Amino acid sequence: MAGLLQNEAAPMQAEGGAPALDDPALESAINYMGKKLYSEDLSEEIAKVMSNSERAQPRLMAMAALKLAEASDTETDGDIKEENLSILGMMALNEVFTIAEASGVQVSGADVSSAFKEMVIMFAQEQGLSPDEVASLKEAMVQVDDAELASEAEALPDDYGDSLPDEDVPVGEKEMGA
């Protein structure tokens, strides 16, 4: 089953043999994820489960992606920089959706948006947020229309990411409203 990480059999490296990312643990987790999916045939198992339905199952896909991301993070002893955990989660979700599509499941951008929201809620619960905090998070996420978000994302030019600054945006007291 083809996915974007299928070509990750060799470790990720930038030109000149330097690490491709500024987070070696994230790089290791991504390589582990690619290995689990495509060298150990986990992608085939995911495809088999996902192909039981012609329509996407966002919650099921979110659960698969979260477990894949967690296993990859565990493989690095949890050394991934906190700010990069969302990257790992999004890569896992992207792989699960790519595998589902390749197995014949009809997938829409709204399904991806819905699955991402499910992942965030599951992650929040695993991190120990109180039921009231999780309920507030769910309520806030209901305000985001999945189809509208998907439409807006689809409207962005393919090279939109190239226009974003590479450096982190500093968050200080002024930005936090204090």
C-alpha positions in Angstrom: 0.0 0.0 0.0 1.6 3.3 -1.1 2.0 6.3 1.1 4.2 9.3 1.3 6.6 7.8 3.7 7.0 4.6 1.6 10.2 6.1 0.2 11.6 6.6 3.7 13.4 3.3 3.8 16.7 5.3 3.9 17.1 7.8 6.8 16.0 11.3 6.0 19.0 13.5 5.2 19.4 16.9 3.6 22.0 17.6 1.0 25.6 17.0 2.3 24.5 14.3 4.7 23.3 16.7 7.4 20.1 15.9 9.3 17.0 17.1 7.3 15.3 18.4 10.5 16.4 20.4 13.5 14.9 17.6 15.8 16.8 14.3 15.5 14.1 12.5 17.5 11.4 13.7 15.2 13.5 12.5 12.2 14.0 9.2 13.9 10.2 8.9 14.6 9.4 9.6 11.0 11.8 7.0 9.8 10.4 4.5 12.3 6.8 5.3 11.1 7.8 4.7 7.5 9.5 1.4 8.5 6.5 0.2 10.5 4.1 1.1 7.7 5.9 -0.2 4.7 8.6 -2.6 5.8 6.5 -4.4 8.4 3.3 -4.2 6.3 1.3 -2.2 8.9 -0.1 -0.2 5.9 -1.7 -3.4 4.6 -3.4 -4.0 7.9 -4.6 -0.4 8.0 -5.9 -0.7 4.4 -7.8 -3.9 5.2 -9.6 -2.2 8.2 -10.3 1.0 6.3 -11.6 -0.8 3.2 -14.4 -2.3 5.2 -16.3 0.9 4.5 -16.6 2.8 1.2 -16.8 6.1 3.1 -14.1 7.5 5.4 -14.4 6.9 9.1 -12.7 10.0 10.6 -12.7 8.7 14.2 -11.3 5.4 13.2 -8.6 7.0 11.1 -7.8 9.4 13.9 -7.4 6.5 16.3 -5.0 4.7 13.9 -3.0 7.9 13.3 -2.7 8.7 17.0 -1.6 5.2 17.8 1.0 5.3 15.0 2.3 8.7 16.2 2.4 7.5 19.8 4.4 4.4 18.9 6.8 6.5 16.8 7.2 8.9 19.7 7.7 6.0 22.2 10.4 4.6 19.9 12.4 7.8 20.5 11.9 7.6 24.3 9.6 10.7 24.1 12.5 12.9 23.0 10.7 14.7 20.2 10.5 18.5 20.9 7.0 19.3 22.2 6.4 21.8 19.4 7.0 19.0 16.8 4.5 16.5 18.2 1.8 18.0 16.0 4.0 17.5 12.9 4.3 13.8 13.8 0.6 13.5 14.3 -0.2 15.3 11.0 2.2 13.0 9.2 0.6 9.9 10.7 -2.9 11.2 9.8 -1.8 12.0 6.3 -0.4 8.5 5.9 -3.5 6.8 7.2 -5.7 8.9 4.8 -3.3 8.2 1.9 -3.5 4.4 2.6 -7.3 4.6 3.0 -7.6 6.4 -0.4 -5.3 3.9 -2.1 -7.5 1.1 -0.8 -10.6 2.6 -2.4 -12.1 4.6 0.5 -13.7 7.9 -0.6 -12.0 10.6 1.4 -12.7 14.3 1.5 -11.0 17.3 3.0 -13.8 17.5 5.5 -13.0 14.0 6.6 -9.4 15.0 7.2 -10.5 18.0 9.2 -12.9 15.9 11.3 -10.3 13.3 11.9 -7.8 15.9 13.0 -10.3 17.4 15.5 -10.8 13.8 16.8 -7.1 13.4 17.2 -6.8 16.6 19.2 -9.6 15.6 21.5 -8.1 12.1 22.1 -4.7 13.6 22.7 -6.1 16.1 25.2 -7.9 13.3 27.1 -4.6 11.2 27.2 -2.8 14.3 28.5 -5.1 14.4 31.5 -7.4 17.3 30.7 -10.4 17.4 32.9 -13.8 16.3 31.5 -14.8 20.0 31.6 -11.7 21.1 29.7 -12.3 18.4 27.1 -16.0 19.4 26.8 -14.9 23.0 26.2 -12.4 21.9 23.6 -15.1 19.8 21.8 -17.5 22.7 22.0 -14.9 25.1 20.4 -14.1 22.5 17.7 -17.8 22.2 16.8 -17.7 25.8 15.8 -15.3 24.9 13.0 -17.1 23.7 9.9 -15.1 20.8 8.4 -16.3 21.4 4.8 -15.5 25.1 5.0 -12.1 24.5 6.5 -11.3 22.0 3.8 -12.5 24.4 1.1 -10.3 27.2 2.5 -7.3 24.8 2.7 -7.9 23.6 -0.9 -8.0 27.2 -2.1 -4.4 27.9 -0.8 -1.7 27.8 -3.5 0.5 24.7 -3.5 3.5 26.9 -2.6 1.8 28.7 0.3 4.1 27.1 2.8 7.1 28.6 1.1 5.8 32.1 2.0 5.7 31.4 5.7 8.7 32.5 7.9 11.1 29.7 8.9 11.7 31.1 12.4 9.4 30.5 15.3 7.0 33.3 16.3 8.0 34.5 19.7 5.2 34.6 22.3 5.7 37.0 25.1 3.6 38.9 27.6 2.5 41.4 25.0 1.3 38.7 22.6 -0.4 36.7 25.4 -2.5 39.7 26.4 -0.9 40.0 29.9 
